[in-house]
Amino acid sequence: MTPIAIRAAAPATREIPIVMAWWGGPDLVESGVIASCARPGGNVTGVDMLQSVLDAKRLDLLRQVAPKATKIAVLVHNPQIFERDRTAVREVARKSGLTLEIIGTTPSSPDYDEAFAAMARSQCQALLVLASPIFGRDRQLIIERAARARLPASYAAAADAQAGGLIAYGTTAAELDRQVARQLDRILRGARPGDLPVEQPSRYQLVINLATARTLGLVIPQALLLQADQVLE
């Protein structure tokens, strides 16, 4: 469930258990969704994917694989939400001396041609694609346009790098499903959602596409290759 879906479902019922499998918004406690991660206290529990923290990690990885890039396009749905929820990304940019160009799209019908045209007008040198179910759905469109624009890009899912993206870092869908299934099983056996701690992903995966790196004329640092869970030739 996306933040929008969770925020809509949580106040709709206080009786039906809600097990979230995705949270990419601001802090769950500050948002009023739960009382605390250790003891949610209501009818909502699940897995917080820590997307704001992971997006910052993805920016740092992009900096390592494309060290000459100083102006980074950030593909988002809503620039205002980015400013509110992605302080960790901005902090990485500040410490690394990077300039971020926020490129917004409309979730219902994103215009990727216009988005990449805006990146070209702003002379962006690399691209950070924020975690999003919509961007995951449209991964091939985004990857193709990034390749056409010769933009090194960092993504959220292994499938993005496997489909031709340069680098991806995040949790795996299978591992997330297992964590959610365990919580559902405990609830069906009688546990109260409010007593089940909100979990974090237990495993992350780094995937690097060397073929894409060669096409872009990039040399991936050996130290990063050694950290990768999968290197695609």
DRENVEX-206958 format. One record per residue (C-alpha): residue number from 1; residue in one letter; x negated, y negated, z negated. Coordinates in steps of 0.1 Angstrom, whole numbers, always signed. Each point is the difference from the previous one (the first is absolute). Layout:
NUM_A_X_Y_Z;
...
END
This chain:
1_M_+0_+0_+0;
2_T_-12_-35_+9;
3_P_+1_-28_-26;
4_I_+32_-13_+16;
5_A_+17_+34_-3;
6_I_-11_+5_-36;
7_R_+11_-35_-10;
8_A_+34_+7_+16;
9_A_+4_+34_-15;
10_A_-12_-7_-36;
11_P_+28_-24_-10;
12_A_+27_+20_+18;
13_T_+0_+28_-25;
14_R_-13_+6_-35;
15_E_+11_+36_-1;
16_I_-13_+16_+32;
17_P_-38_+8_-1;
18_I_-20_-18_+25;
19_V_-35_+14_+9;
20_M_-19_-24_+22;
21_A_-27_+12_+24;
22_W_-14_-33_+10;
23_W_-5_-34_-14;
24_G_-18_-27_+19;
25_G_+12_-31_-18;
26_P_-10_-19_-31;
27_D_-5_+15_-34;
28_L_+28_+24_-9;
29_V_+3_-13_-35;
30_E_+0_-37_+10;
31_S_+26_+8_+26;
32_G_+23_+15_-27;
33_V_+2_+34_+17;
34_I_-15_+18_-31;
35_A_-8_-9_-35;
36_S_-35_+15_+2;
37_C_-19_+25_+21;
38_A_-5_+23_-29;
39_R_+36_-1_-10;
40_P_+23_-15_+27;
41_G_+29_+0_-24;
42_G_+29_+0_+25;
43_N_+10_+23_+28;
44_V_-29_-8_+24;
45_T_-33_+18_+2;
46_G_-22_+13_+28;
47_V_-33_-7_+16;
48_D_-15_-35_+4;
49_M_-23_+1_+30;
50_L_-19_-31_-11;
51_Q_+1_-14_+35;
52_S_-12_-35_-10;
53_V_-31_+15_-15;
54_L_-5_+24_+30;
55_D_+4_-28_+25;
56_A_-28_-18_-17;
57_K_-21_+32_+3;
58_R_+8_+2_+37;
59_L_-12_-36_+5;
60_D_-32_+9_-17;
61_L_-5_+30_+22;
62_L_+7_-21_+31;
63_R_-26_-25_-12;
64_Q_-25_+29_-2;
65_V_+7_+15_+35;
66_A_+3_-34_+17;
67_P_-26_-22_-19;
68_K_-1_-27_+27;
69_A_+37_-7_-3;
70_T_+7_-30_-22;
71_K_+36_-9_+11;
72_I_+24_+29_-7;
73_A_+36_+2_+12;
74_V_+24_+15_-25;
75_L_+31_+15_+15;
76_V_+30_-4_-24;
77_H_+37_-1_+1;
78_N_+5_-30_-22;
79_P_-29_-25_-6;
80_Q_+17_-14_-32;
81_I_+1_+35_-15;
82_F_-36_+5_+9;
83_E_-10_-32_-19;
84_R_+19_+12_-30;
85_D_-9_+37_-1;
86_R_-35_+4_+15;
87_T_-22_-20_-23;
88_A_-26_+28_+0;
89_V_-3_-3_+38;
90_R_-6_-37_-2;
91_E_-26_+5_-28;
92_V_-20_+25_+22;
93_A_+1_-26_+28;
94_R_-12_-27_-23;
95_K_-29_+19_-14;
96_S_-10_+12_+35;
97_G_+2_-34_+16;
98_L_+28_+12_+24;
99_T_+27_-21_+15;
100_L_+34_+16_+1;
101_E_+25_-8_+28;
102_I_+34_+11_-10;
103_I_+20_+13_+29;
104_G_+37_+6_-8;
105_T_+25_+22_+19;
106_T_+37_+6_-4;
107_P_+6_+35_-16;
108_S_+32_+6_+20;
109_S_-16_-6_+34;
110_P_-37_-8_-3;
111_D_-15_-17_+31;
112_Y_-35_+14_+1;
113_D_-9_-17_+33;
114_E_+6_-33_-16;
115_A_-18_+11_-32;
116_F_-32_+9_+19;
117_A_+3_-31_+22;
118_A_-1_-20_-33;
119_M_-31_+19_-11;
120_A_-17_-9_+33;
121_R_+10_-36_-3;
122_S_-15_-1_-35;
123_Q_-31_+18_+12;
124_C_+3_+28_-25;
125_Q_-28_+25_+0;
126_A_+15_+29_-19;
127_L_+34_+12_-12;
128_L_+14_+12_-33;
129_V_+34_+18_+4;
130_L_+18_-1_-33;
131_A_+17_+32_-13;
132_S_+36_+1_+13;
133_P_+25_+26_+11;
134_I_+7_-21_+31;
135_F_-37_-3_+10;
136_G_-3_+38_-6;
137_R_+29_+5_+24;
138_D_-15_-22_+26;
139_R_-36_+11_-5;
140_Q_-6_+9_+36;
141_L_+11_-34_+12;
142_I_-22_-17_-25;
143_I_-30_+22_+7;
144_E_+3_-5_+38;
145_R_+2_-38_-3;
146_A_-30_+0_-24;
147_A_-20_+20_+25;
148_R_+10_-23_+28;
149_A_-10_-30_-20;
150_R_-32_+18_-11;
151_L_+8_-7_-37;
152_P_-15_+23_-26;
153_A_+29_+8_-23;
154_S_+6_+16_-34;
155_Y_+32_+20_-7;
156_A_+19_+16_-28;
157_A_+4_+36_+11;
158_A_-22_+28_+12;
159_A_+24_+4_+30;
160_D_-10_-35_+11;
161_A_-37_+9_+4;
162_Q_+10_+34_+15;
163_A_+21_-19_+26;
164_G_-30_-22_+10;
165_G_-3_-26_-27;
166_L_-35_-8_-12;
167_I_+4_+7_-37;
168_A_+27_+10_-25;
169_Y_+1_+3_-37;
170_G_+29_+11_-22;
171_T_+19_+28_-16;
172_T_+13_+29_+20;
173_A_+37_+6_+6;
174_A_-2_+36_-11;
175_E_-16_-9_-33;
176_L_+25_-27_-6;
177_D_+29_+24_+7;
178_R_-15_+25_-25;
179_Q_-1_-26_-27;
180_V_+35_-11_+6;
181_A_+12_+36_+2;
182_R_-15_+8_-34;
183_Q_+18_-30_-16;
184_L_+33_+11_+17;
185_D_-5_+35_-14;
186_R_-4_-14_-36;
187_I_+31_-21_+3;
188_L_+21_+29_+13;
189_R_-13_+20_-30;
190_G_+14_-27_-23;
191_A_-27_-26_-4;
192_R_+11_-36_-1;
193_P_-15_-23_+27;
194_G_-7_-27_-26;
195_D_-22_+24_-18;
196_L_-21_+11_+30;
197_P_-30_-23_+6;
198_V_-3_-17_+34;
199_E_-29_+18_+17;
200_Q_-27_-12_+24;
201_P_-12_+19_+30;
202_S_-24_+28_-11;
203_R_-20_+2_+32;
204_Y_-11_-25_+27;
205_Q_-13_+7_+34;
206_L_-26_-20_+21;
207_V_+1_+7_+37;
208_I_-24_-15_+25;
209_N_+3_+2_+38;
210_L_-35_+0_+14;
211_A_+13_+1_+36;
212_T_+18_-33_-6;
213_A_-30_-14_-17;
214_R_-22_+8_+30;
215_T_+25_-16_+24;
216_L_-1_-32_-21;
217_G_-38_+1_-1;
218_L_-1_+5_-38;
219_V_-24_+20_-21;
220_I_+17_+15_-31;
221_P_-23_-2_-30;
222_Q_-13_+35_-10;
223_A_+10_-5_-36;
224_L_+36_-5_+11;
225_L_-1_+30_+23;
226_L_-11_+21_-30;
227_Q_+30_-12_-20;
228_A_+25_+9_+27;
229_D_+24_+29_-4;
230_Q_+2_+2_+38;
231_V_-22_-13_+28;
232_L_+15_+2_+34;
233_E_-24_+4_+29;
END
